[in-house]
């Protein structure tokens, strides 16, 4: 262990190194779901602390007017956030954004550094993720209980080990370089995925290339050979000339049959593995198969329950060997391309808002237990193009999918390295210089 000096949070407050930690508003003035608006000030709960950042895309919002009537919980750029109620130990840094501040729920505390010559806020963010700190936090909060909680008074007694500021800065820069690369890969993958989905909608939903040719225009971002694959008029049925009126089952196999004997140890994906805005599910656990959906690499998983379906929780599975059958929740619908259908098409379909609306309409069951019906979804209307159009779509989208998968693979490597380095740096077991060399080799 390191011989760095230890301080309690209260001692850091007394020394003027940090402000008194503050959480969100309790009691009657705590914002309620009826106060939420479509846009305004982010209202941040523990679940919104995601991979070190505040998820301002999917969090709740309250109006700025309402926020300004509250007493506390105004977190600003640079603050380190720590969840301390029910969900214990999630950490994030408030990054620069278009919002003047974010509003915290009673589940989250902000820590604000006031003397950066003694304490680096990014070092504090990583320290809050160290096993030594989390062990104390979870023990004092009663982690594992539905009533787990450590209020501000209890948090003031938490120990924090502080190396010299130069070492803090170096640790923050070393681990930060890994997180920056991980974030860049995420953004790149999201951009590539959006390109794939936009291409699908343009070709198969809005029929943009057909409309362009009908109007005597060259289809945007398309070479002449690809444009020539599309007709220049529509039939009486409203479909492009030569396209067939069919259903999704003509393109996609829903819940394909797979064999996985009970007791077989296989990769397992639960609902938490499915992102709401990404293509690649997290690396799975290994579990003995009992019952559930079965699928292979490159299959698309669609969550069929509320609110997951409404939120677009979908993933294309990747990274499994071709001969591996994985399994997961019974609440998944598996979508696999039929012969001749591009690999990415089921995923693009599943992520399209019009498809999601149609899938939601198939839901049956009592309130709170409704589920989309795979058979009904398979019968949804679909325009079936010629094979040459599908092949061209695959040629354009497959490289995007490969780059997305490469980003995901690299991120798993970077995340493993970061999670390996963090405890060794925080304990003083590994010198920063040696850690930096390891980071430079991969980042």
N, C-alpha and C positions, 0 to 999 in steps of 0.2 A: 504494500500500500504506500501511497505518497505521504510525504511529511508536510504537505501544504497545510496552512492554518485553517481551522474550521470556525465558522461563525453561524449563529442562528439568524433566521430572517429578521428577528427583532433587533439583533445587534447591527445588522446592515442598515436597518431603518435609523437607529440611533446615531450611527456614524455618518448619516447623510449619503449613503451609497445608493440606496433605493428608496422610493416612496413607500408609504404604507400600502400593502396589497389591497385591492378592492375588487369585489365581485359585483354581480348584477343585483337589481332591485328585488326585494322579497315582499311578501304580503300582498296587500290590496293593490299596490301600484305596479306590481309585476305585470308586464304586457301579456295579454291573453290571445288565443288564436283568433278571436273576433277582432283584434286590433291590427291583424296583419294586412298589409297592402301589397300590391304587385311590385312596387318600386319605392325606394326610400332609403332608410338607414338599415344596414344589415343587423339583424337581431341574432346573436351568435350563441348557440348551444354547444354542449360537449360534442355532439355528433357532427358539428360543423368544423371541428379541428381535424383536418385531413392531411396527412403526410407533411406536417410542418407548416401548413398554410391554412388560412381561413377560407372555407369554401363559400364565397360570396355569390356563386352562381345558383346554388340550390338551397341556401339558408332562407329563413323567414325574413321579412322586412316590416318595419314600422315606419310611420311617417316621421319626417324630421321634426315637425311641430310636436308630435307626441313624445319623441325622444328628448326634446328639450325641456319637457315637464318632469322628467325623471331626476332622481337625486344623485345617482352614482352609476358606475359601470360603463363610463365613456372611455373606451380603449382607443389608442391612436398608434400611428406608425412607429414601429420599433418596440412596442410593448410585447412582452412574452406572456402568452396565455397558458393557463394550467387548469384542467378540469379537476374538480374536487368533490363532486357529488354524483352518486350512482355510477356513472362512468368515470373511473379514477385514472389520472395519469396521462391523459391526452395533452399534447403540447403543440403550440404553434407560435409563430411570430406574425404580428400584424404588419403586412407589407404595404408599401405605397400603393394607393388606389385612387379611384375617382371619388371615394367617400371621405367626408371630413373626419369621420370616426366610425367605429363600430360599437354597437350596444351589446353588453353582455347579459346573459341570463344568470340566475343564481347558481348555475352549475359551474361557472367559469370565473377564475380570478385573473386579473392582470398584474404583472410585475413590471414596474417602470424604473429603469436605471437612471439615476440623477448624477452619478459621478463615473463617467466612462473612463477616467484615468485609473480607476480601481477595478471596475467590473465591466466586461464586455457583454452586451445583451445577448449576442449570438452564442457566446460561451455558456451563458446561463441557460439558454434554450437547450443546448446539448447536455448540460449538466442535469437538467430536469429529466432527461431520458436515460441517465446512468442507472445501472441496476442498484447501486447503493442507495441512491436517493429514492428510487421507486419502491424499494423494499420498505423503507421507513414510511413513506407516504401511504402505501397500501395497508401496512400494518396498523398505523394510527387511524386510518379512515375506515377500517373494517372492510377491506376490499373483498368482493365475493358476495357480500350481502346486498340485497335490493335497497337497503337504507345506508349504504356506505356513504360517509360524509366526513369531511374535515374542514371546518369553518375557518374564518380568518384568524381567530384567536389561536386555534391549533396550528395553523400554518406558520404563525410567527415563531414557533418553537422548532421548525424544521431546520436541520443542519445543512450548511452549504460549505463546501471545501473550495478555497480560492487560491490558485497558484498566482505567481507574479503576473501582472497584466500582459507582459510580452508573451508569456507562455499561453495565456488565455487567447490572445490575438492569433497566435500561430495555430492553436487547436481549432479555433473558429474558422480560420481561413482554410485549413486542411480539410476538415469535414464539410465545410461550406462548398468547396470546389466539387466534391462528390454530389452534394445535393443540387448544386446549380446544373451540373451535367444531367442528373436525373430529371430535373424539371424541364430542361431544354428538350430532352428526348420525349417527355410527355407532350409538350406543346407541339413538337414536330409530328408525333403520331396523331394527335388530335387534328392537326391541319390536313394530314394525308387522308385520314378517315373522312373528314368533311368533303375533300375532293372526290373520294370514291362515292359517297352518298349523293353529292350534287350531280355527278355523272349519271348515276342510276336514275335519279328523278328526271334529269333532262331527257334521257333516251326513252325511258319506259313509262313515265307518268305524264310528263308535259309534252312529249314528242317534239322537242325543240328542233332536232335535225330535219324532221319531216316538214314542219312549219316553215323552216328557213328555205328548204328546196322549193316548196310550193310558192313562196314569195320571191323566188329567183335570187335568193341570197345564199352565200356560202355559209354552211353551219359553222358556228364559232369554234375555234380551237380543234378543228378536225381536218385531216388531210383529205385530198380529193378521193383517194381510194376508199377510205372509210365512209365518206359522205355518200359515195355512189351505192353503198349497201342499203341506204334508206330510200323508200319511195318518195315521190314528190306530190302525193295527193292522199286523201282520206276516202275510205269507202262509205257506203250508206250507214254502216253500223258505227261510224265515228272512229274506227280504228284505221291505222295506216294501211294502205292498199297492200294486200298480200299477207297481212298479219292475221292470226287466228284469234277468235274469241274463246278463251279457255278459263281455267282456274289455276290457283297457285299450285295445286297438286300436280299439274303438268310440268312444273319447273322444279318443285321442291318436294322432297320426301319428308313427311312429318312423323316424328317418333319412329324412325326405322328400327327394325328388329336387330338386336344384338344379343349375344350369349355371354353371360358372366355368372358362373356358378356361385352359389352362396358360400361365403367364407373366403372367397378369393380376395387377396389384398390388391387393391387397385386405387389409382388416383381418385380423390373425392373432392367435389366442388359443392360448397353450400351457397345459399343465396347471397351471403356477404361477399363472395368472390366476384359477383357480377357488378361491374361498374355501371354508372348511369351515363357516363359520357366518354367511354373509351371502348376499344375493341378487344383488348386482351384481358382475360381473367387472371387473377393472381395465381401463383404457383400453388398447386393443390396439396392437401394432406394425403397420406396413404391410410386407407381404412379397409376393414373386411366388408365385402359387399353383403348387404342383407336384402334390401329392396329399394328401388329408386329408378330414375331414368338412366339410360346407358348411352354413351356417345363416344366419338373418336375425335382425333385432332382435326381441326378445320370445320367441325360442326358448329352451328350457331345455337346458343341456348337462349330461349325467350322466357322470361318470368311471366307466369300466367295468372298471378294473384294480384289483388289490389293491396297497397298502392304501387307495387313494383312495376306492373305493366304500364300504368299511367306515367310513371317516372322514366320509362324507357330502359329499365335494367335488362341489358342484353350483352352477350359476349360471344366472340368467336374463339373457340378453344384452339390453342396452339402450343407447340412445344412438346407434344406427346409423340412417341414413336408410332409409325403407321400401324403396327400390329397391336397397339395397346387400346383396350376398351376401358374408359373411365366411367364414373357414375356420380350421381348427385341427387339433389332434392327431387321429390316427386312433383314439385311445383314448377319444374322446367318443362317446356315444350322444346324438343330437339328438331332442328331444321337442317336438312342435308341436301345439297344440290343433286338433282338427278343427272344421269349421263347427258353430257352436252351442255349443262348449265354451269356457268362460271362459279368458282368456289365462293367468291365474295357476294354473289347475288342474294342468297338467303339473309345474310347479315344486313345488306343494304335495304332489303325489303323490310326486315324487322325493325330497323331504325327509322323508317319513313313515318312521319306523323299521320298520314292518311291510313296506312296499314294499322297503326296503333289504335286509331279511332274505330276502325272496323273490327279489330280483335276485341276491343273493350265491349263492343256491341254484342259479341257472342257469349259474354259472361252469363253464367247461371249460378243459382244457389242463393241461400239466404243472405241477408245483409251482413257484411263483415266477413263472409266466407265465400264470396263469389270467385269463380275461376273461369278463365277463357277456355273454350272448347277447341281442341286441336282439329277434330274432324270438321267442325264448322269453319275454322280458319282456312283449312285446306281447300274448301269449296269457294272461297272468295274469288271474285272475278279477276282475271289477269289477261293482259294482252300478250300473246305468244308470237314473238318475232321469228324471222328465219334464223336458221342455225348460224349463218355467216355473221349476223348482227351480234348474237350471243358470243361468238368466238372473238369478235372485235372488242366487245366489252371486256372479256377476260384478258385480252392482250394489253389493254390500257390499265386495268385495275390490278392485275396480278403483281406488277412491280411495286405498286403502292402498298399492297398487303405485305409483300416481302420486306419492305423497308419498315413498316410498322412492327412486324414481328422481330426484326433485327433490333429495333429500339427497345422493345420489351425484353429481349434476351440480354442486351447490354445493361438495362436498368436492374435486372435481377443480379447481375454480377456486381454492379456498383453498390447496390443496396446491401448485399452480403459483405462487401469490403467495409462499407461504412459501419455496419452493425458490429463487425469484428474489431474495428479500430477504436470505436467509441469507448468501450469499457477499459481497454488497455491504455488509452490516452488519459482517461479520467482518473485511473488508479496510479498513473505515473510509471506503469510497467514498461510502456513503449515511449521512447523519445520522439518528439515531434518531427525531427529531421528524418528519422527512419520511416515514419508514417507518410511524410510528404513524398518520399521516393516511391513508395507503393502506390500512392495516388497518382503521381505523374506517369506511372507505367500504364494506367488504365484510363485516365481522364485527360 
